[in-house]
Amino acid sequence: MKKNILLLLLWLVNTCPLIAQDLYIPRNIRAAINKRSRTENGLPGQHYWQNHGKYDLNIQLDPKTGIIHGEEKIIYSNNSPDTLNKLVFNFVNNVHKQGAFRNTIPEEGFITRGLQIRKLAIDGEIYDIDGKEWGTVAAIQLKKALRPGSKVDVLLHWDYPLSKKSDREGRIDSTTFFVAYAYPRIAVYDDYNGWDMLQHNGQVEFYNDFNDYNLKVTVPNNYVVWATGEFQNPDEVLQPPIVERLKQSMQNEQVIKVASREEMAAGKITKQNNWNQWRFTAQHIPDVAFAVSNHYEWDASSTIVDTKTARRASTQAAYGPDAEDYPNSVKWNNYTLNWYSTVWPAISYPYSKMTIFQGFSAMEFPMMVNDISIPDTYNAMRVQNHEIAHTYFPFYMGINETRYAFMDEGWATISEYMIGKSLYGEEKADSIFKIYRVKDYIKDPSAEQDQSIISQSSQVSGSAYRTNAYSKSSLALLALQDLLGKEKFKIAFQKYVEIWNGKHPNPWDYFYCINAATEQSLNWFWNNWYFSNNYIDLKIKDIQDKSVVIENIGGFAIPFDLVIHYVDGSQSRQHHSPKIWQSSPNNISLSIVGEKKMATVELDNGIFMDATPADNFQQIEDVTATKH
């Protein structure tokens, strides 16, 4: 009995720090924990659940009119413990409607009439709804409630015009289109927010259930379709030599020209039916998208993404004649998928392909990227690598980007930086990271830049949104990596992905999961970086003969090097991880070892750019003069 009590006490001593309740927990998250769908140990709760849909999408694109026509069947499963009296639908492209809720002023060609519903039936009952009053979110009261554990069949016929002003989706040119968010979907109903009723505002991104898709896209002959999912019928829509080239591209990393512009123009690519129907399937995935063109070049190759099974993923690119960077896209794609699969995060790329399509955006979709052409090689590689990294977050991990953009953008941003060091060296990667991810944030002293990272993304706008989603969130992860060490950091994230992939983790699941994976309470770190109004600003406060006092004016627990230059021309460098700020967050005193006479003292924050770098450097004679 005494032995059992001793074991219990040891368990409590070791475990209690991991679940110390010193993080702010919103009431809805606390309610989910109390219902045991979430936990404070980083695992899904005993009663965790999520809903699911099976989507059969039959979509036709008329290039002459730019109208998308769709017929859609959904089998929606209510796996929740709740009775649902309504279904909530998302149709993101209604952001183009006149009067829609937006955070930007629309440019010419952006506005469309939006979605028109031609037929809506639920469990065979017709609903008199045409969708003209819908925004990007609409609720339909059910005639018969959907009970826990039951399913409902939804039938929709609809159409909408593609926007002439392309961004994340829309017309690229007169015969090229990127078609995304193209179908009404049932919104997420989850355990801590219920129905997701947030309107899309054109800035924040998305939150979707994991669904199964059968996608059929019908287009005229000579138009090629690239899409999310497994290509089911190449023999039915492509001419035999093109089918053979696609097969050949799956053999090795040689880049195959599947279709040239000349062949496209000569009608040598697709079957010469009046219309061709292209079919794709995807399982347990949060979305599908597709792109269409009758003149884009088409490159393909493949790379190994699982060294244990030798599984290969197809890498493809489609682009116009003036895209200087795109002839290298597939080669970069091969490197990136392999590197992400084997180096960081060292988790096998979870899908069967990745297609980079030249559009007017820098936007990720499952298995696809809509990327603008960028003449600068380094920046082109950076953007492509960033969008590919989103495969893991949000898609594989089911992140709620709408509310917590930092959970996926921070990840993608450190991934672009890490692979950048591999591609073009640490010095260049550091420079690019500071230019694109840190400089604008740290040089802007306005109050909105200091909103806490945990602030709901849909409530933050303008540059502050990008600061929280990209800049501060990636710096927080890099600070955490320095705190834990690279290997422990990677193992912790691998554990997080292993536990939560295919589900819907929220920030508290993430915090507690990393605590558990590292076997320590990092709540002090989460509070410092995610729940504060801190920024980056260190200062050399005082210099004595054998010590340097550093003040943390901004508050963020950042890593830094103390660099001492001596009179004899030599120097010493002491690295300090964020750990040094845990017990003394405002001021620290660092000892100086040795008898050499100091000339200057410098704080080197590296990529953690300082708001006031002038006080990070001090000449010793200046100190002496001040004291006298």
C-alpha positions as CSV (number, residue, x, y, z in Angstrom):
1,M,0.0,0.0,0.0
2,K,2.8,2.4,0.9
3,K,4.5,1.5,-2.4
4,N,1.3,2.5,-4.3
5,I,1.0,5.8,-2.4
6,L,4.7,6.5,-3.1
7,L,4.2,5.8,-6.8
8,L,1.1,8.1,-6.9
9,L,3.0,10.9,-5.2
10,L,5.9,10.5,-7.7
11,W,3.4,10.6,-10.6
12,L,1.8,13.8,-9.2
13,V,5.1,15.5,-8.7
14,N,6.1,14.7,-12.3
15,T,2.7,15.3,-13.9
16,C,1.3,18.3,-12.1
17,P,3.8,20.8,-13.7
18,L,2.7,19.6,-17.1
19,I,-1.0,20.4,-16.5
20,A,-0.5,23.5,-14.3
21,Q,-3.5,25.6,-15.1
22,D,-1.8,29.0,-15.5
23,L,-2.8,29.6,-19.1
24,Y,-5.9,31.6,-19.8
25,I,-8.5,29.2,-21.1
26,P,-11.7,30.6,-22.8
27,R,-15.0,29.5,-21.4
28,N,-15.9,27.5,-24.5
29,I,-12.6,25.6,-24.4
30,R,-13.1,25.0,-20.7
31,A,-16.5,23.6,-21.4
32,A,-15.1,21.2,-23.9
33,I,-12.5,20.0,-21.4
34,N,-15.3,19.5,-18.8
35,K,-17.2,17.4,-21.3
36,R,-14.1,15.4,-22.0
37,S,-13.9,16.1,-25.7
38,R,-10.6,17.9,-25.0
39,T,-8.0,17.5,-22.3
40,E,-5.2,19.3,-20.6
41,N,-2.7,16.6,-21.3
42,G,-2.4,17.2,-25.0
43,L,-4.6,14.3,-26.1
44,P,-8.0,14.2,-27.7
45,G,-10.6,13.6,-24.9
46,Q,-12.4,10.4,-24.3
47,H,-15.5,11.9,-25.9
48,Y,-13.7,13.6,-28.8
49,W,-15.8,13.6,-32.0
50,Q,-16.0,15.4,-35.4
51,N,-18.5,15.4,-38.2
52,H,-18.0,14.1,-41.7
53,G,-19.3,14.5,-45.2
54,K,-19.2,12.5,-48.4
55,Y,-19.4,14.9,-51.4
56,D,-20.2,13.9,-55.0
57,L,-19.5,17.0,-57.1
58,N,-20.4,17.2,-60.8
59,I,-19.1,20.6,-62.0
60,Q,-19.1,22.1,-65.5
61,L,-17.1,25.1,-66.6
62,D,-18.1,27.1,-69.7
63,P,-15.0,29.0,-70.6
64,K,-17.0,31.4,-72.9
65,T,-19.2,32.6,-70.1
66,G,-17.1,31.9,-67.1
67,I,-20.1,30.3,-65.4
68,I,-19.7,27.3,-63.1
69,H,-22.6,24.9,-63.0
70,G,-22.8,22.3,-60.3
71,E,-24.8,19.3,-59.1
72,E,-23.9,18.1,-55.7
73,K,-24.8,15.3,-53.4
74,I,-23.7,15.3,-49.7
75,I,-24.1,12.5,-47.1
76,Y,-23.5,14.3,-43.9
77,S,-22.9,12.3,-40.7
78,N,-23.7,13.9,-37.3
79,N,-21.1,12.2,-35.0
80,S,-21.7,14.8,-32.3
81,P,-23.8,14.1,-29.1
82,D,-26.1,17.0,-30.1
83,T,-29.3,17.1,-32.0
84,L,-28.9,19.5,-35.0
85,N,-32.0,21.5,-35.9
86,K,-30.3,23.3,-38.7
87,L,-27.6,22.9,-41.3
88,V,-25.1,25.7,-41.9
89,F,-23.6,26.1,-45.3
90,N,-20.4,28.0,-46.4
91,F,-20.1,29.4,-49.9
92,V,-16.8,31.5,-49.8
93,N,-17.2,32.9,-53.3
94,N,-20.2,35.0,-52.2
95,V,-17.5,37.3,-50.9
96,H,-17.7,38.7,-54.5
97,K,-21.4,39.7,-54.1
98,Q,-22.4,43.3,-53.9
99,G,-22.8,44.2,-50.2
100,A,-20.9,41.2,-48.9
101,F,-19.0,41.5,-45.7
102,R,-15.4,42.4,-46.7
103,N,-12.4,44.0,-45.1
104,T,-11.1,45.5,-48.4
105,I,-12.4,47.7,-51.1
106,P,-13.1,45.5,-54.2
107,E,-11.2,46.2,-57.4
108,E,-12.9,46.5,-60.8
109,G,-14.0,43.1,-62.0
110,F,-14.2,41.6,-58.5
111,I,-18.0,41.9,-58.0
112,T,-20.3,39.1,-59.2
113,R,-23.9,38.2,-58.6
114,G,-22.8,35.3,-56.4
115,L,-24.4,31.9,-55.9
116,Q,-27.8,30.9,-57.5
117,I,-29.4,27.8,-56.1
118,R,-31.5,26.0,-58.6
119,K,-32.6,23.1,-56.4
120,L,-32.2,22.1,-52.8
121,A,-33.5,18.9,-51.3
122,I,-32.8,17.4,-47.9
123,D,-33.7,13.8,-47.3
124,G,-35.8,14.0,-50.4
125,E,-37.8,17.1,-49.3
126,I,-37.6,20.2,-51.5
127,Y,-36.6,23.4,-49.8
128,D,-37.8,26.6,-51.4
129,I,-34.4,28.4,-51.3
130,D,-32.6,30.2,-54.2
131,G,-29.6,31.4,-52.2
132,K,-30.0,35.1,-53.3
133,E,-30.0,36.2,-49.7
134,W,-27.0,34.1,-48.7
135,G,-23.7,35.6,-47.6
136,T,-20.7,33.4,-47.3
137,V,-22.5,31.6,-44.5
138,A,-26.2,30.7,-44.4
139,A,-28.3,28.6,-42.0
140,I,-31.2,26.4,-43.1
141,Q,-33.7,25.2,-40.5
142,L,-34.3,21.5,-40.9
143,K,-37.8,20.1,-41.3
144,K,-36.6,17.1,-39.4
145,A,-33.9,17.3,-36.7
146,L,-30.7,15.4,-37.3
147,R,-30.1,13.3,-34.2
148,P,-26.8,12.1,-32.8
149,G,-25.3,9.2,-34.8
150,S,-27.6,9.8,-37.8
151,K,-27.0,11.0,-41.4
152,V,-28.7,13.3,-43.8
153,D,-28.7,13.4,-47.6
154,V,-28.5,16.8,-49.3
155,L,-29.0,17.5,-53.0
156,L,-28.0,20.8,-54.5
157,H,-28.0,22.2,-58.1
158,W,-26.4,25.6,-58.4
159,D,-24.3,28.0,-60.5
160,Y,-22.2,31.1,-60.1
161,P,-19.9,33.3,-62.3
162,L,-16.2,33.3,-61.8
163,S,-14.8,36.7,-60.8
164,K,-12.9,38.5,-63.6
165,K,-10.5,39.8,-60.9
166,S,-8.5,36.8,-60.0
167,D,-6.8,36.3,-56.7
168,R,-7.2,33.1,-54.7
169,E,-9.6,32.0,-57.4
170,G,-11.2,33.3,-60.6
171,R,-10.1,34.0,-64.2
172,I,-6.4,34.0,-64.9
173,D,-6.9,34.9,-68.6
174,S,-9.6,34.4,-71.2
175,T,-9.1,30.6,-71.3
176,T,-7.4,29.9,-68.0
177,F,-9.2,29.6,-64.6
178,F,-8.4,28.6,-61.0
179,V,-11.6,27.3,-59.5
180,A,-11.6,27.1,-55.7
181,Y,-14.3,27.2,-52.9
182,A,-16.5,26.3,-55.9
183,Y,-19.3,24.4,-54.1
184,P,-21.6,25.0,-51.2
185,R,-20.3,23.0,-48.2
186,I,-21.7,22.2,-44.8
187,A,-19.8,24.2,-42.3
188,V,-17.9,22.8,-39.4
189,Y,-19.9,21.9,-36.3
190,D,-17.4,21.2,-33.5
191,D,-17.2,20.6,-29.8
192,Y,-16.2,24.1,-28.6
193,N,-17.9,26.6,-31.0
194,G,-20.9,24.6,-32.3
195,W,-21.6,25.8,-35.8
196,D,-18.9,27.9,-37.4
197,M,-20.9,31.0,-38.3
198,L,-18.1,33.4,-39.1
199,Q,-18.6,35.2,-42.4
200,H,-15.6,35.1,-44.8
201,N,-14.1,38.6,-45.1
202,G,-11.6,38.1,-47.9
203,Q,-8.6,38.2,-45.6
204,V,-8.8,35.4,-43.0
205,E,-8.6,31.8,-44.3
206,F,-10.7,28.7,-43.7
207,Y,-11.9,25.9,-41.4
208,N,-13.3,22.7,-43.0
209,D,-14.2,19.2,-41.9
210,F,-12.4,16.2,-43.2
211,N,-14.5,14.8,-46.0
212,D,-14.5,12.3,-48.9
213,Y,-14.8,13.7,-52.4
214,N,-15.7,12.4,-55.8
215,L,-15.1,15.3,-58.2
216,K,-16.1,15.4,-61.8
217,V,-15.1,18.4,-63.9
218,T,-16.6,18.8,-67.4
219,V,-14.8,21.1,-69.9
220,P,-14.6,21.5,-73.7
221,N,-12.0,19.5,-75.6
222,N,-8.4,20.8,-75.6
223,Y,-8.9,22.0,-72.0
224,V,-6.8,20.3,-69.4
225,V,-7.9,20.0,-65.8
226,W,-5.5,19.8,-62.8
227,A,-7.2,19.0,-59.5
228,T,-7.0,17.8,-55.9
229,G,-7.2,14.0,-55.7
230,E,-6.3,10.9,-57.6
231,F,-6.8,11.2,-61.3
232,Q,-9.3,8.4,-62.1
233,N,-9.7,8.4,-65.9
234,P,-6.6,9.6,-67.8
235,D,-7.3,7.1,-70.6
236,E,-10.7,8.6,-71.2
237,V,-9.7,12.3,-71.5
238,L,-6.1,12.3,-72.7
239,Q,-4.5,11.0,-75.9
240,P,-2.4,7.9,-75.5
241,P,1.1,9.5,-75.8
242,I,0.1,12.0,-73.0
243,V,-1.1,9.1,-70.8
244,E,2.3,7.4,-71.3
245,R,4.2,10.6,-70.4
246,L,2.3,10.9,-67.1
247,K,3.1,7.3,-66.3
248,Q,6.7,7.9,-67.2
249,S,6.9,10.9,-64.8
250,M,6.1,8.6,-61.9
251,Q,9.3,6.6,-62.4
252,N,12.0,9.0,-61.2
253,E,12.9,12.6,-60.7
254,Q,13.4,13.4,-64.4
255,V,11.2,16.3,-65.4
256,I,8.9,15.3,-68.2
257,K,7.2,17.7,-70.6
258,V,3.7,16.2,-70.5
259,A,2.3,18.9,-72.8
260,S,3.9,21.8,-74.6
261,R,2.2,25.0,-75.7
262,E,2.6,23.9,-79.4
263,E,0.9,20.5,-78.7
264,M,-1.9,22.2,-76.8
265,A,-2.5,24.6,-79.7
266,A,-2.5,21.6,-82.2
267,G,-5.1,19.6,-80.3
268,K,-2.7,16.8,-79.4
269,I,-3.3,16.6,-75.7
270,T,-7.0,15.8,-74.9
271,K,-9.5,13.5,-76.5
272,Q,-11.4,15.3,-79.2
273,N,-14.9,14.9,-77.8
274,N,-17.0,18.0,-77.7
275,W,-16.7,17.9,-73.9
276,N,-14.5,15.8,-71.6
277,Q,-15.3,14.8,-68.1
278,W,-12.3,14.6,-65.8
279,R,-12.7,12.5,-62.6
280,F,-10.8,12.8,-59.3
281,T,-11.2,11.2,-55.9
282,A,-9.8,12.2,-52.4
283,Q,-10.5,10.8,-49.0
284,H,-10.4,12.4,-45.5
285,I,-9.3,15.8,-46.9
286,P,-10.6,19.2,-46.0
287,D,-11.2,20.6,-49.5
288,V,-10.8,20.2,-53.3
289,A,-9.8,22.7,-56.0
290,F,-9.1,22.6,-59.7
291,A,-7.6,24.6,-62.5
292,V,-8.3,24.7,-66.2
293,S,-6.4,25.9,-69.3
294,N,-6.1,25.2,-73.0
295,H,-2.7,26.7,-73.5
296,Y,-0.6,26.2,-70.4
297,E,2.5,24.0,-70.5
298,W,2.4,20.9,-68.3
299,D,5.5,19.5,-66.6
300,A,5.6,16.5,-64.3
301,S,8.0,14.3,-62.3
302,S,7.9,12.5,-59.0
303,T,10.0,12.1,-55.8
304,I,10.2,9.6,-53.0
305,V,8.3,10.8,-49.9
306,D,8.4,7.6,-47.8
307,T,11.8,6.0,-47.6
308,K,10.4,2.9,-45.9
309,T,8.0,2.0,-48.6
310,A,9.6,4.0,-51.5
311,R,6.2,5.7,-52.1
312,R,6.5,8.4,-54.7
313,A,4.4,11.6,-55.0
314,S,3.7,13.2,-58.3
315,T,5.1,16.7,-58.8
316,Q,3.5,18.8,-61.5
317,A,3.4,22.4,-62.8
318,A,1.2,24.2,-65.2
319,Y,2.2,27.7,-66.5
320,G,2.0,30.3,-69.3
321,P,4.7,31.4,-71.7
322,D,6.0,34.4,-69.7
323,A,6.6,32.6,-66.3
324,E,10.4,32.8,-65.9
325,D,10.4,30.8,-62.7
326,Y,8.0,28.0,-63.6
327,P,10.3,25.9,-65.8
328,N,12.1,25.2,-62.5
329,S,9.0,24.6,-60.4
330,V,8.8,20.8,-60.7
331,K,12.5,20.5,-59.8
332,W,12.0,22.6,-56.7
333,N,8.8,20.7,-55.9
334,N,10.8,17.4,-55.9
335,Y,13.4,18.8,-53.5
336,T,10.8,20.3,-51.2
337,L,8.5,17.2,-50.9
338,N,11.6,15.0,-50.2
339,W,13.1,17.5,-47.8
340,Y,9.9,18.0,-45.8
341,S,9.4,14.2,-45.7
342,T,12.9,13.3,-44.5
343,V,14.5,16.4,-42.8
344,W,11.8,18.7,-41.5
345,P,9.3,17.9,-40.2
346,A,10.6,14.4,-41.3
347,I,6.9,13.3,-41.7
348,S,6.1,11.7,-45.0
349,Y,4.2,13.9,-47.4
350,P,0.7,12.6,-46.8
351,Y,-0.8,13.0,-50.3
352,S,-0.2,11.5,-53.7
353,K,0.7,14.7,-55.6
354,M,1.4,18.4,-55.6
355,T,0.6,20.7,-58.5
356,I,1.9,24.3,-58.8
357,F,-0.4,26.3,-61.0
358,Q,0.5,29.8,-62.3
359,G,-2.2,32.3,-61.2
360,F,-2.3,35.6,-59.4
361,S,-2.0,34.6,-55.8
362,A,0.1,32.7,-53.3
363,M,-2.5,30.4,-52.0
364,E,-2.5,26.8,-50.8
365,F,-5.0,24.1,-51.4
366,P,-4.8,20.3,-50.7
367,M,-2.4,19.0,-53.3
368,M,-2.4,22.3,-55.2
369,V,-0.9,25.8,-55.1
370,N,-2.1,28.9,-57.0
371,D,1.1,30.8,-57.3
372,I,2.0,34.1,-59.0
373,S,5.1,34.0,-61.2
374,I,8.0,35.7,-59.4
375,P,11.1,36.6,-61.4
376,D,13.4,36.6,-58.4
377,T,14.6,33.0,-58.0
378,Y,15.1,33.1,-54.2
379,N,11.7,34.7,-53.6
380,A,10.0,32.3,-56.0
381,M,11.4,29.3,-54.2
382,R,10.5,30.8,-50.8
383,V,6.8,31.3,-51.7
384,Q,6.4,27.9,-53.3
385,N,8.0,26.2,-50.3
386,H,5.8,28.1,-48.0
387,E,2.6,27.1,-49.8
388,I,3.7,23.4,-50.0
389,A,4.4,23.5,-46.2
390,H,0.7,24.2,-45.7
391,T,0.1,20.6,-46.7
392,Y,0.8,19.7,-43.0
393,F,-0.8,22.8,-41.5
394,P,-3.7,23.4,-42.0
395,F,-4.7,20.5,-44.2
396,Y,-3.3,17.4,-42.6
397,M,-3.9,18.8,-39.2
398,G,-7.4,20.3,-39.6
399,I,-6.5,23.8,-38.3
400,N,-9.1,26.5,-37.7
401,E,-7.3,29.1,-39.8
402,T,-10.3,31.5,-39.5
403,R,-9.8,32.0,-35.8
404,Y,-6.2,30.9,-35.2
405,A,-4.2,31.7,-38.3
406,F,-0.9,31.5,-36.4
407,M,-1.3,27.8,-36.0
408,D,-0.7,27.2,-39.7
409,E,1.0,30.3,-41.0
410,G,3.7,30.2,-38.3
411,W,4.5,26.6,-39.2
412,A,4.7,27.4,-43.0
413,T,6.9,30.4,-42.3
414,I,9.5,28.5,-40.3
415,S,9.4,25.7,-42.8
416,E,10.2,28.1,-45.7
417,Y,13.1,29.5,-43.6
418,M,14.5,26.1,-42.6
419,I,14.4,24.7,-46.1
420,G,15.8,28.0,-47.3
421,K,19.0,27.4,-45.3
422,S,19.3,24.1,-47.0
423,L,18.8,25.5,-50.5
424,Y,20.8,28.7,-50.4
425,G,22.7,28.9,-47.1
426,E,22.0,30.3,-43.7
427,E,23.2,33.8,-44.4
428,K,20.9,34.2,-47.4
429,A,18.0,32.5,-45.6
430,D,18.4,34.8,-42.6
431,S,18.5,37.9,-44.9
432,I,15.3,36.8,-46.7
433,F,13.5,35.9,-43.5
434,K,14.3,39.3,-41.9
435,I,13.2,41.2,-45.1
436,Y,9.9,39.4,-45.7
437,R,8.9,38.3,-42.2
438,V,10.4,40.5,-39.5
439,K,11.5,44.0,-40.7
440,D,8.1,45.6,-41.3
441,Y,6.7,44.3,-38.0
442,I,9.6,45.4,-35.8
443,K,10.0,48.8,-37.4
444,D,6.3,49.6,-36.8
445,P,5.7,50.8,-33.2
446,S,2.0,51.2,-33.5
447,A,-0.2,49.6,-30.9
448,E,-1.9,47.1,-33.2
449,Q,1.4,45.4,-33.8
450,D,1.5,44.4,-30.2
451,Q,-1.8,42.6,-30.0
452,S,-1.3,39.1,-28.5
453,I,-0.8,36.2,-30.9
454,I,-3.7,34.4,-29.4
455,S,-6.1,37.2,-30.5
456,Q,-8.8,35.7,-32.7
457,S,-7.6,36.2,-36.3
458,S,-11.0,37.2,-37.6
459,Q,-10.9,40.2,-35.1
460,V,-7.5,41.4,-36.3
461,S,-7.1,43.3,-39.5
462,G,-4.5,45.0,-41.8
463,S,-0.8,44.6,-41.1
464,A,-1.5,43.4,-37.6
465,Y,-3.1,40.3,-39.0
466,R,0.0,39.4,-40.9
467,T,2.2,40.3,-37.9
468,N,0.4,37.8,-35.7
469,A,-0.2,35.1,-38.3
470,Y,3.3,35.1,-39.9
471,S,5.9,37.3,-38.1
472,K,5.4,36.8,-34.4
473,S,4.1,33.3,-34.7
474,S,7.2,32.1,-36.7
475,L,9.5,33.9,-34.3
476,A,7.8,32.2,-31.4
477,L,8.4,28.8,-32.9
478,L,12.1,29.6,-33.6
479,A,12.5,30.8,-30.1
480,L,10.9,27.5,-28.9
481,Q,13.3,25.6,-31.1
482,D,16.2,27.4,-29.5
483,L,14.8,26.8,-26.0
484,L,14.3,23.0,-26.6
485,G,17.1,22.3,-29.0
486,K,16.5,21.3,-32.6
487,E,16.1,17.6,-32.1
488,K,13.8,17.8,-29.1
489,F,11.8,20.5,-30.9
490,K,11.4,18.2,-34.0
491,I,10.4,15.2,-31.9
492,A,7.8,17.3,-30.0
493,F,6.2,18.5,-33.3
494,Q,6.2,15.0,-34.7
495,K,4.4,13.8,-31.6
496,Y,1.9,16.6,-32.0
497,V,1.3,15.7,-35.7
498,E,1.0,12.0,-34.8
499,I,-1.7,12.6,-32.2
500,W,-3.7,15.3,-33.9
501,N,-3.5,14.7,-37.7
502,G,-6.9,14.3,-39.2
503,K,-8.6,16.0,-36.3
504,H,-9.2,19.7,-35.2
505,P,-6.6,20.8,-32.6
506,N,-7.1,24.3,-31.1
507,P,-4.3,26.3,-29.6
508,W,-4.7,24.8,-26.1
509,D,-4.4,21.3,-27.6
510,Y,-1.2,22.5,-29.2
511,F,0.2,24.0,-26.0
512,Y,-0.6,21.0,-23.8
513,C,0.5,18.5,-26.4
514,I,4.0,20.2,-26.7
515,N,4.1,20.3,-22.9
516,A,3.5,16.6,-22.7
517,A,5.9,15.7,-25.5
518,T,8.7,17.7,-23.9
519,E,7.8,16.4,-20.4
520,Q,7.9,19.9,-19.0
521,S,5.5,22.8,-18.4
522,L,6.2,25.5,-21.1
523,N,3.3,27.6,-19.8
524,W,5.7,30.4,-18.9
525,F,6.8,30.4,-22.6
526,W,3.2,30.3,-24.0
527,N,2.2,33.1,-21.7
528,N,5.3,35.2,-22.7
529,W,4.9,34.7,-26.5
530,Y,1.2,34.0,-27.2
531,F,-0.8,35.7,-24.4
532,S,1.2,39.0,-24.0
533,N,1.6,42.3,-25.7
534,N,5.3,41.9,-25.8
535,Y,7.7,42.8,-28.6
536,I,11.5,42.5,-29.2
537,D,13.7,45.0,-27.5
538,L,16.8,44.2,-25.5
539,K,19.1,46.8,-24.0
540,I,22.6,46.8,-22.5
541,K,21.7,48.5,-19.2
542,D,25.0,48.4,-17.4
543,I,28.6,47.0,-17.8
544,Q,30.8,46.1,-14.8
545,D,34.3,44.6,-14.8
546,K,33.0,41.1,-14.7
547,S,29.3,41.4,-15.7
548,V,26.8,42.8,-18.1
549,V,23.3,43.7,-17.1
550,I,20.7,43.3,-19.9
551,E,17.2,44.7,-19.7
552,N,14.3,43.1,-21.6
553,I,12.3,46.2,-22.5
554,G,10.0,44.6,-25.0
555,G,9.4,41.5,-23.0
556,F,9.6,38.6,-25.5
557,A,11.8,35.7,-24.3
558,I,14.2,35.6,-27.2
559,P,17.5,33.9,-27.7
560,F,20.6,36.1,-28.2
561,D,24.4,36.1,-28.2
562,L,26.5,38.3,-26.0
563,V,29.5,39.3,-28.1
564,I,32.5,40.8,-26.4
565,H,35.2,42.4,-28.5
566,Y,38.6,42.8,-26.7
567,V,41.2,45.4,-27.1
568,D,43.6,42.8,-28.5
569,G,41.3,42.2,-31.5
570,S,39.8,38.9,-30.3
571,Q,36.2,38.2,-29.4
572,S,34.1,35.9,-27.3
573,R,30.5,34.9,-28.0
574,Q,28.1,33.5,-25.4
575,H,24.7,32.1,-26.6
576,H,21.7,32.3,-24.3
577,S,18.4,30.6,-25.0
578,P,15.0,32.0,-24.1
579,K,15.3,29.9,-20.9
580,I,17.4,32.7,-19.3
581,W,14.2,34.9,-19.1
582,Q,12.1,32.3,-17.3
583,S,13.0,33.2,-13.8
584,S,14.0,36.8,-14.4
585,P,11.9,38.2,-17.3
586,N,12.9,41.9,-17.0
587,N,16.6,42.0,-16.2
588,I,19.5,39.6,-16.2
589,S,23.1,39.9,-15.2
590,L,25.6,37.9,-17.2
591,S,29.1,37.0,-15.9
592,I,32.2,37.6,-18.0
593,V,35.0,35.1,-17.7
594,G,38.6,36.0,-18.3
595,E,41.0,38.8,-17.6
596,K,41.2,40.4,-21.1
597,K,40.4,44.1,-21.4
598,M,37.1,44.7,-23.2
599,A,36.7,47.2,-26.0
600,T,33.0,46.8,-26.9
601,V,30.0,44.7,-25.8
602,E,27.2,43.8,-28.3
603,L,23.9,41.9,-28.2
604,D,23.4,39.9,-31.4
605,N,19.8,38.8,-31.7
606,G,20.2,37.3,-35.1
607,I,16.8,37.0,-36.9
608,F,15.1,38.4,-33.8
609,M,15.5,41.9,-35.0
610,D,15.5,44.5,-32.2
611,A,13.1,47.5,-32.1
612,T,15.9,49.8,-31.0
613,P,19.2,48.2,-32.1
614,A,21.2,51.3,-31.1
615,D,21.2,50.3,-27.4
616,N,22.5,46.8,-28.2
617,F,26.0,48.0,-28.6
618,Q,28.2,49.7,-26.1
619,Q,31.8,50.9,-26.2
620,I,33.6,50.5,-22.8
621,E,35.1,54.0,-22.8
622,D,31.6,55.4,-23.3
623,V,30.5,53.6,-20.1
624,T,33.5,54.9,-18.2
625,A,32.9,58.5,-19.4
626,T,29.3,58.3,-18.3
627,K,30.2,57.1,-14.8
628,H,32.6,60.0,-14.3
